[in-house]
């Protein structure tokens, strides 16, 4: 009986590996009226980003945060995040040394293993407010096989749960060029006055774009292969897959070990052993 329960427990663990993790139960205390993003690509391959978020808060105490992913495929990697500035309703915010007792118009930057988290604080935040994040990402534009330039970016991370009612993203290269949308998560794409414009209504979760540029005036860029430019898995994702495979392999070995010590496999093994003993 104990062996049977052990087998059931192992099977339950194996099944749990394939089940999605439960989503957080906490409700969002704010709504995103719109997110407007201006991205200027510089000739050195860096990207100057200005994000403007209009937020309606339903609580008297409020902070707004967003993640900038760092555990990324090669085509989306950046070297550093610099020149950070944060504004709330046009008022510049100061970095805070203490996130436990923070005052209005302060911000915090947390560099984690998978993301840089930017948090703007407004304790008397009930109502509608505009949050602006400006920063520079180095080495964002890549050269593919020494040919065209490629810009890949995730302006909204997969962990961002509120629905963005109106999302507008503008990408401007350093010079006039042919721009081709290779992929984007949702909404429309157009080129207007030398600027690539992405627009989507009611977006939820991850937003990712891939923009090809032919003839843009870039200097020395990091060169990647076409295969690397199409790679979807991050280094962290590859490690997770390998870990799951190893755990599954060990679970299968344990199950087979238990089955050979009890049940029909055990009886067959004993019968074969007895038959060999009788012949000798």
C-alpha positions in Angstrom: 0.0 0.0 0.0 2.8 2.4 0.9 4.5 1.6 -2.4 1.3 2.3 -4.3 0.9 5.7 -2.5 4.5 6.5 -3.4 3.9 5.8 -7.0 0.8 8.0 -7.0 2.7 10.8 -5.3 5.4 10.7 -8.0 2.9 10.7 -10.8 1.2 13.7 -9.2 4.6 15.6 -9.1 5.2 14.7 -12.8 1.7 16.0 -13.7 2.2 19.2 -11.8 5.2 20.0 -13.9 2.9 20.4 -16.9 0.2 22.5 -15.2 0.3 26.3 -15.4 1.0 28.2 -12.2 -2.0 29.9 -10.7 -2.3 33.6 -11.5 -2.1 36.1 -8.7 -5.5 36.7 -7.1 -5.0 40.3 -6.2 -6.9 42.8 -8.2 -5.2 45.8 -9.8 -5.9 49.0 -8.0 -5.6 51.1 -11.2 -6.5 51.2 -14.9 -4.3 52.2 -17.8 -6.0 54.8 -19.9 -3.1 54.9 -22.4 0.6 54.2 -22.9 2.4 56.4 -25.4 6.0 55.5 -26.2 8.5 57.4 -28.3 11.6 55.3 -29.2 14.5 57.1 -31.0 17.2 54.8 -32.5 20.6 56.4 -32.4 23.4 55.9 -34.9 25.4 54.0 -32.3 22.7 51.4 -32.0 21.3 52.6 -28.7 17.6 53.4 -28.1 16.3 56.5 -26.3 13.0 55.6 -24.9 10.3 57.9 -23.4 7.2 56.2 -22.0 4.1 58.1 -20.9 1.5 56.3 -19.0 -1.9 57.8 -18.0 -3.1 55.9 -15.0 -6.4 56.1 -13.1 -5.9 55.0 -9.5 -8.8 53.7 -7.3 -6.9 53.9 -4.0 -5.7 56.8 -1.8 -2.1 55.3 -1.8 -0.5 54.5 -5.1 2.7 53.5 -6.8 3.1 52.6 -10.5 5.8 50.2 -11.6 6.9 48.6 -14.9 9.4 45.9 -15.8 12.1 46.1 -18.5 13.1 42.6 -19.3 16.7 41.6 -19.2 16.5 37.8 -19.6 16.2 38.1 -23.4 17.1 36.3 -26.6 20.2 37.6 -28.4 18.3 39.8 -30.8 16.6 41.7 -27.9 19.5 42.0 -25.6 20.8 45.4 -24.4 24.1 46.2 -22.6 23.0 48.7 -20.1 20.1 51.0 -19.0 21.3 54.6 -18.5 20.1 58.2 -18.4 17.0 57.3 -16.3 14.6 60.0 -15.3 11.0 59.7 -13.9 8.2 62.3 -13.8 4.7 62.3 -12.2 2.3 64.8 -13.7 5.3 66.6 -15.1 7.1 66.9 -11.8 10.6 65.4 -11.7 11.0 62.5 -9.2 14.1 61.9 -7.0 15.5 58.4 -6.4 14.6 57.1 -3.0 17.0 55.3 -0.6 14.1 53.7 1.4 11.2 51.9 -0.3 9.5 51.2 3.1 8.8 54.8 4.0 8.8 56.7 0.7 7.4 60.1 0.1 5.6 61.5 -3.0 7.5 62.1 -6.3 10.2 59.6 -5.7 11.2 56.5 -7.7 13.1 53.3 -7.2 15.1 51.2 -9.7 15.6 47.5 -8.8 17.9 45.4 -11.0 16.8 41.8 -10.8 17.9 38.7 -12.5 15.2 38.8 -15.2 14.1 42.5 -15.2 14.9 46.0 -14.2 11.9 47.3 -12.2 11.1 51.0 -12.2 8.7 52.2 -9.5 7.2 55.7 -9.2 5.6 56.6 -5.8 2.6 58.8 -5.2 1.1 58.1 -1.9 -1.8 60.5 -2.5 -2.4 59.0 -5.9 -6.2 58.7 -6.0 -7.5 59.9 -9.4 -5.8 60.2 -12.8 -2.1 60.8 -13.1 0.6 60.7 -15.8 3.8 58.8 -15.2 6.8 59.3 -17.5 9.9 57.1 -17.7 12.8 58.2 -19.9 15.9 56.0 -20.3 18.5 54.9 -22.8 19.2 51.2 -23.8 22.7 50.6 -25.3 23.3 48.1 -28.1 19.7 47.6 -28.9 20.0 47.6 -32.7 21.8 44.6 -34.2 23.2 43.9 -37.7 22.0 40.6 -39.2 24.7 38.8 -41.2 26.4 42.1 -42.0 23.3 43.2 -44.0 20.2 44.9 -42.6 19.6 46.4 -39.1 17.2 44.8 -36.7 15.4 46.3 -33.7 13.5 44.0 -31.3 11.9 45.3 -28.1 9.4 44.4 -25.4 7.8 47.7 -24.3 5.2 45.8 -22.2 6.4 42.7 -20.3 4.4 39.5 -19.9 3.9 40.1 -16.2 2.1 43.4 -16.7 -1.4 42.4 -15.9 -3.7 45.5 -16.4 -5.2 46.0 -19.8 -3.7 48.9 -21.7 -6.7 50.6 -23.3 -4.7 52.5 -25.9 -1.1 51.6 -26.7 0.9 53.7 -29.2 4.6 53.0 -30.0 6.6 55.1 -32.3 10.1 54.1 -33.5 12.3 56.6 -35.4 15.6 55.5 -37.0 18.6 57.9 -37.3 17.9 58.4 -41.0 15.3 57.8 -43.7 15.2 54.2 -44.6 13.0 51.3 -45.6 11.3 49.8 -42.5 9.6 46.5 -42.5 7.5 45.1 -39.7 8.7 41.5 -39.1 6.3 40.8 -36.3 4.3 42.5 -33.5 2.0 41.1 -30.9 -1.2 42.9 -31.7 -2.8 45.9 -33.4 -1.7 47.8 -36.5 1.6 48.9 -38.1 2.3 51.8 -40.5 5.2 54.0 -41.5 4.4 57.7 -41.2 6.9 60.5 -42.0 9.9 58.2 -41.5 8.6 56.8 -38.2 7.2 53.3 -37.6 4.0 53.4 -35.7 2.4 50.6 -33.8 -1.1 51.0 -32.4 -3.4 48.6 -30.5 -6.6 48.9 -28.5 -7.2 46.9 -25.3 -3.9 45.2 -25.2 -3.1 42.8 -22.3 0.2 41.1 -21.4 3.4 40.9 -23.4 3.9 43.3 -26.4 6.9 42.6 -28.6 7.9 44.1 -31.9 10.6 43.2 -34.5 11.5 45.9 -37.0 13.8 45.5 -40.0 15.6 48.6 -41.4 17.4 48.7 -44.7 19.6 51.7 -45.4 19.5 53.4 -42.0 22.6 55.4 -41.0 24.0 53.3 -38.3 27.7 53.0 -37.3 29.4 49.9 -35.9 26.7 47.4 -34.7 26.9 44.0 -33.0 26.6 41.4 -35.8 24.3 38.4 -35.3 23.3 35.6 -37.6 19.8 35.1 -39.1 19.4 32.0 -36.9 20.2 34.1 -33.8 17.8 36.8 -34.8 14.9 34.3 -34.9 15.7 32.6 -31.6 12.8 32.8 -29.3 14.1 31.1 -26.1 16.0 33.1 -23.6 19.0 31.6 -21.8 16.9 31.3 -18.7 14.2 29.5 -20.7 16.7 27.0 -22.0 17.9 26.3 -18.5 14.3 25.7 -17.3 13.6 23.2 -20.1 16.8 21.3 -19.3 15.8 21.3 -15.6 12.3 20.0 -16.3 13.8 17.2 -18.6 16.2 16.1 -15.8 13.4 16.0 -13.2 11.1 14.0 -15.5 13.9 11.6 -16.2 14.6 11.1 -12.5 10.8 10.6 -11.8 10.6 8.0 -14.5 13.6 6.1 -13.1 12.0 6.2 -9.6 8.6 4.9 -11.0 10.3 2.0 -12.9 12.4 1.2 -9.8 9.2 0.9 -7.7 7.4 -1.1 -10.3 10.2 -3.6 -10.5 10.2 -4.1 -6.7 6.4 -4.6 -6.5 3.5 -5.5 -8.7 3.4 -7.6 -12.0 7.0 -6.7 -13.0 8.2 -8.0 -9.6 6.3 -11.3 -10.1 7.6 -11.7 -13.6 11.2 -11.1 -12.4 10.7 -13.7 -9.6 9.2 -16.2 -12.1 12.1 -15.9 -14.5 14.6 -16.2 -11.6 12.8 -19.3 -10.3 12.8 -20.9 -13.8 16.5 -20.2 -14.2 17.1 -21.7 -10.8 15.1 -24.9 -11.7 17.1 -25.4 -14.8 20.4 -25.3 -12.9 
